[in-house]
């Protein structure tokens, strides 16, 4: 795997985790940052297959692709966001929270990602929504390889849960934001959250990560506990202190491609998730079993009240979410994590 390793979450789920998948079937797997040319070119000399992750067309990536072709290596391109799609960016409401220059940069870069995608033999992506959207832009076969909970995630989640101790008397509702612009997503449920918090004094909103508190409704600000973006272990420890986590997304083409990594993180520490119908999160939460799924036009307030009304049952949902993470959403070389055709490509 040769890729852009600069984003911690992307590196974790798309570059480091596959090692656990391939090791299960005896496949040697190594990776390199695309700008580490000595390592990247050395790996190519010994490889039977090469995967390119999140790369745009640059002189460096063109050289690496040329070398892969010179060595007659099958090439797969892997991606977990529709960075290639001007149409997805055009509807992406989170962009409204970014400076104009940054939005224009993303739009200019999109064709350069598509260039490298369409130079590969095969494409793998992280969600069914991404499979469908990528098919609109590329004639290549597009395979599903979802993000999953590797052994390190399961161990870190168990450790964070053990440190959290007993839950507080307050019902703690969490919202995690791993990147800029998620204030737009939260705004879609803000009124329901205000009503939920106002219904009882022992309810609290906890926001983790990137978030501009000034963009919250004024009525919410005094009720919010803020935690800045931090390392993964500290993030999980804060998650473990919650009773439930909300994961709203604005309805648009970009968000329909989103994966369920926040559901994975919450389940790792035994916390149930409340998700909407947008993105792959709705496929990873079983309503009434591991959390709540709010259908389009449904009531987030009703979903939250159902959890707060029976905290013992809420804890059971979190424990079941953890169990399913271990059995269904951990490392496996078949569905729902990986299309078996990807395994056949490596074996060929």
N, C-alpha and C positions, 0 to 999 in steps of 0.2 A: 504494500500500500504506500503510495506517494501522495501526500496531500498537504492541505493548509491546516496546520495544527495549532493555530493561534488562539482559537476560541475554546476555553476549557470544557464546556459542556459538549461541544461538537467533537472535540478530540476524544473525550471519554466514551461517548456512545457510538461514534462511527469509525474511530481509528483504533483505540485501545481494546474495546470490547470484543471485536471479531477474533482476537487471539484465542479467547476461551471457546468460541465456536469451532474454529478450525483445529485446535488442539484435541478436541473431543474425537475427531476422526483421523488424527495422525497427520494433519497437514501442517507443514512448517510455515509460519506467518511472521513477517517482519514489516516494519514501517519506517518511513523517513519523512521529514519536512521537505517540501519540494525545493526549498532554497539551500538545503544541505546537499550540494551537488556531489561531493565525494561519496557520501553514504548512499544517496539515491542511485547514482550510476553504478556503484558497486553492487547494490541489491539487484539491479536489473540484470547484471551479468550472470547471476545464479538463479534467477527466477524462472518458473514455468508459466506463470500468469502474473499480470500486473493490474492493480486497481488504482484509479486516480480519484482522490476525494476533494471535492469542493474547489476545483481548479478552474481558473479563467485563462483565456488565451494570452500568454505573455511570451517573450523570447525564451525564457527558461522552460516553461511548460511545453512549448513547441519542440525544443531540443530534446526534452525527456520523452515526449511522444515519438519523435523521430527515432530515438535510440531503441525504444520498445519495438517499433516496427522493423528496424534493422535486424533486431534479434528474433524476429518472427514470433513475438509474444502476443497471446490473446489479451485484449485490453477491455476492462470494465470501468465504467464511470459511476461513482457513488455520490449521492447528494441527499440532503434532508430538508431543504427549503427550496421553493421555486425561484432561486436566484436568477434563473435564465429567462423569466417570464415578465415582460413589460406589462402584459394584461393583468397578472396577479398583483404586481406592484401598484397598478393603476387603481385597484379596488381596496388596497390594504389600508385600513383606517388608522392603524398604528403610526403610519407615516405622517399623519397630521401632527404628531407630537415631536417630530424631528425638524431640524433646520432645513430650509429649502435647498441649500447647497448639498446637504447629505442625501436628500431625496433624489436630486438630479444625478448625483454620483451613482446611486443604485440603478437608476434607469439606464445610464450610459453603459454600465458594466454588464447588464443582462445579456446582450448578444455574445459577449466574450465567453461567458460560461457555456452558452449553447454551442459555440464553436468546438469546444473541447468535448462536450457530451456527444456531439454527432461525429466526432473523429474516433470514438470508441466503438467496439463491437457490440457491447451490451451495457445496459444501465440498471443500477439497483437504487431504490429509493425507500424511504422510511415508513410510508403510510399508503393505504389504498387511494386516498385523495391525491397523493403525489403521483401514483401510478397513472391515474386517469389524466391528470393535468400534463404530465410529461409526455404522454401519448399524443397530445395536441401539437407538440413542438418537435418531436423526433420520430423518425421512421424505425429506430432501433427497438428491439424487444426490451420491455421494462419489467423488472422483477421486484418483488417486495422483500425487504429485509428490515423488519421492525427493530426499533430500539428495545432493549430488554434489561433485566436485572442480572448483572453478572455477580460472581462470588464476592467481589470487593464491595459492591453496593449492598448486598444482603448482609454482609458482616458489619459494614458501617452503620446500616440501619438498625441492626440488633444492638450494637454498642450504644448508639444514640438513644434508643428506647430505654436501655438499662440505666443510663445516666439521668433520664428525665424524672424518675421517681414517680410519686403520686401526682395525679392531675389536680389543678387548683379548683377551688369552688366555683370560679367563674367559668362559663362556657366560652372557650377561646376558639374563634373562627379565624382561619389564616388565608392570606392571599400572597402567593409568591410571584416575583417578577424577576426573571433572569436577564432581561435586556431592556433597552429603552423603549418607551411607547406603550407599555401595557396599562397606563392610566386610561387609555381609550377602552380597553376590554373591561376594566373594572367599572367604568361609567355605565355599562349596559345593565348592571345589577345594583348600582349604588342605592337607588330608592328602596329596593327590597331589603338591602342590608341595613339601611337606616331604620326602617320599620321593625326589622328583627331585633336590632340592638335596643330600640326604644321600648320594646315589649317587656323587658325585664332588666333590672339593674345589674345582674351578675352575668352580663354578656359583654364580650370584648372582641375587637377586631385587631388582628396582628398582621402587619404587612412586612414581608421579607424582600430584600433586594432593591432593585432600582425603582424608585417611585418618588414623584414630586408631590409632597403632602399638600402643597398649595393648590393642587388641582382637585383635591377631594372636596366634596360638598362641605360647606362650613359647619353644618350640623354634625358631621362625622369626626372632624379633626380632634376634639377632646377625647374621643373614645378609642383612639388608635394608638397601638404600641408599634413603633417603627424599629426595624432591624436592618442595618445597611448590608449591602452585598458583601459576602464573606467567603471563606473557604467551605468546601463541601461538608466537612465534619461538623463545623459550627452551624451551618445551614440545617443539617439533619437534626441536630440537637434542639434547635428552635422549633422545627417541624414537629418533633416528638412531644412538645409541650402543648400541642393543639388538640382540640376535640374533633375538628373537621377542617377540611381545606376546600375553598371554592376556586373554581378554574373556569371563569367565563371567557369567551372569545367573541369578538364582534363577527358578524356574519359577512364573510367576503372570501374571494377565491384563494387568497394567500393563507388565511387561517384554516380553510378546509383541508389544506395539506399538512397541518401541524400534527406532531406526534404526541405521545402520551407520557413524556418524560416526567412531567410534574406529578402525574398519577403514580408513576413508578416510585418516585422519591417519597411521596406520602405513604404509599403502601409499605415501603421498606421499613418505616417506623411505626406501622400499625395504625395509621390515621386514614379514615374514609374520605373519599373525595366527592364533591358535588360538582358535576360537569354539565355542560350544555350539549346540544346535538351537533355543534360544529367540531370538526377535527376527528382524529382517531381516538380521542379520549373516551368518547361514548362507547367504543367497542371494547375498551379495557375495564370499564366499570359495569358491574352487574347491579342494576337498580334493585334496592332492597336487600342485596346480598353483600356487596363490598362498598356501597356508597349510594349516591342518588344521581340519576340522569334526568335533567330538566329538558323536556321536549321543546321544540320551537313554539313559542307562544305560551309556554308553561310558566308556572310560578316558582321562582327561586325562593321566595319567602316561605311557601308551603313546604318545600324540600328542607329548608333550614329548620323550620319549626318541628318537623317530624323527627329530626335528629336531636334537637334540644329537649324534646318532650320525654325522651327515654334515653338517658345518657348511658345506661348499662347496655342497651341494644346498640347504641352508637359505637361503643367500644368493641362489641362483638363484630360489627361491620368492619372495623379497622383490623381486627385480628384475622378475619376471613380474607380481607384484601391482602394481608401479608402472606397467608397460606397460598392463595392463588398466585401471588407473585413468584413464590418458590416453585410451584408445580407447573404453572401454565406459561408464565411470562419470564422465565429464566433462560439460560443458554440452551438452545435446542436447534438442530439443523433441519427442522420441518416447521410447518405452519402450527400456530399463528405467527411464529417469529420469522421464519425464513422459507421462501419459496424453494421447494426441492430442486427446481431447475437451476438454481444458483449452485447447489452442490454438484449437480451433473456437469455444469460448466467447468468447475475446478477439476473434476475427475477426468474430463475429456483430454 
